[in-house]
């Protein structure tokens, strides 16, 4: 007689394996934080994921994507399943009107991207590629830094000018 707990674990392991195998050609949408926290994705044999980026202020952005190999250990009779790294085929950054800001054909296992002086708004990072076997995984991380406004630049230059005037007056007195 089979142990009910063993059957539940076996059913769960089979369900996870089938879910990973059935994920081919899936498109998933994520919200990518601008704080550098990575977002991971498990994919089937092919994928086309969209990462939404919401910039509250004009910003410069920089990000990376990296393929990740993962190992899952299941109780017998399933054993161990190794998900190999994914291979990226294209990466592009689009604005809210779907105009391409940046596009690349990355090397097989990683990519990086930048965007300078982007206006406040919603942007989309489209990532596509393939994975062999049961699927694979990858992670994407983004950092955004606000772009100084013209008034901030003017104030900084005025302050620097005042410091220069004070230094000159001191050198003339001394």
N, C-alpha and C positions, 0 to 999 in steps of 0.2 A: 504494500500500500504506500502511495506517495505521501510525503509530508506536505500539508497545506501551505506552510510558510515557504518551503522550497519552491512550490508551484507558483506562488505569488511573486517571488523574486525572479524566477525564470520568465514569467509573463512580463514583468516590468523590464527586464533586460531585453527581451524580444521586442517589446513595444518601442524602447529607445532606439534599438538598432533599425527597426523598420521606419521610424520617423526620420532618422538621419538619411536612410537610403531613399525615402520618398520625397526628400526636399529638393529634388533636381529642378532647375530652371525657376526657382522661387525668387520673387522680388520682395524684399522686406524694407520697410521704412523705419528709420530710427531718428531720434533727436540727439544731436551730438553736442555735449556740453562744451563751453568755451574755456573751461578751467584746466584742461590737460588731462582730465579723467578719461581713461580709455573705455571704449565701447567694443565689445566682442560680438562676433557673429559666427554661428555654426551654419554651414551650408552643405547642400547636397552636391551633385556632380557639376552643376553650373549655377551661377548666381548673378544677380544684378540688383545690388542693394542701394538704397538711397539714404543718405545721412542729411537731415535738415539742420541748418545752422542759423540761429536767430541772433543777429547782432543788434544790440540796443542802441549803440552809438557807432559812428564811423570808426573802423578798426583796421589794423594790419593783422593778418592771420598766418599761422604756420602749423602744419600738421604732418603726421606720419601714419603709415599703415604697414603692418607687419604680419606675415603669414605665421601661423602657430600650429605646431604638431601636437596632437593630444592622444593620450592613451586612456581607455576605459577598461576596467577589469570587472568582469561579470562572473557570477558563480557558475560552476559546471552545469550544463555541458557547453556553455557559450564561450568561456575563457576570456581572452583579452582582445579588444578591438583597438587598432591604432588608426587614427585619422591623420593622413599625411598632410603636409602643408599645401595650401592652395596656390594656384598660379594666377596672378592678376593679368587681365588682358587690356583693360582700359580704365582710366580714372579721369573724371572731369568735374570742374566746379562751375555751377550755373547760377545765375541770379534768379529772382522770382519770376521773370519773364522768359525763363529758359534760354537766355543768351549765354553762350559759353564765355567764361572769364579765363579759364585755364583748362587745358586738356593734355593728357600724356598717355603714352603706351609704356607702362612701367617695366622694370626688370621683373623677373618671374615671382620673387617672393616678398618684395617690399616696394613702397612708394613714398614720396614726400611731396608736399604742395605748399604754396604760399599765395597770398592775396594781399596786395598793397593798397592802402587807402580805400577800402571798401565802404560804401555808404551803409548807413543803418538799414536793416531789412533782413529778409529771409533768403538764404542761399541753400543750394543743394549740392552735396558731394555725391556723385554717382560712381559706384565701384562695381566692376564686373570681372568675372574670371571663371576658372574651372578648378575642380578638385577630383582626384582620382579615387577609386575604391568607394568607400562608404560616405565620403565627403571630407570636409576639413574645416578649419577655423582660421579666423584672423582678427586683429584688433586695430582700431583707428583711434588716434588721439589728436586733439586740436587745442591750440593756445591762441587767444585773441588779446591784442593790446590796443587800447583806444588811441586814435590819431589825435595829436594836439590840434586844437582849433587855432585860427589865425590870431585871435585875441590873446591866447595863452603864449604864443610865440612873441607877440609884441610886448607883453608884460615881462617875459623873461629877458628879452633884449634890452628893455628899458632898465631893468634891475642891474643887468650886467654893465650898462653904460654908467649908472650911478656909482657902482662899485669902482669902476675905472676912474671916474672923476675924483672920488675920495682918495684913491691910491695916488693919483697925480698930485693932489693938493698936499698930501702928507710928504711926498718926496720933495716938493718945492720948499716946504717949511724946514725940513730936516737937513 
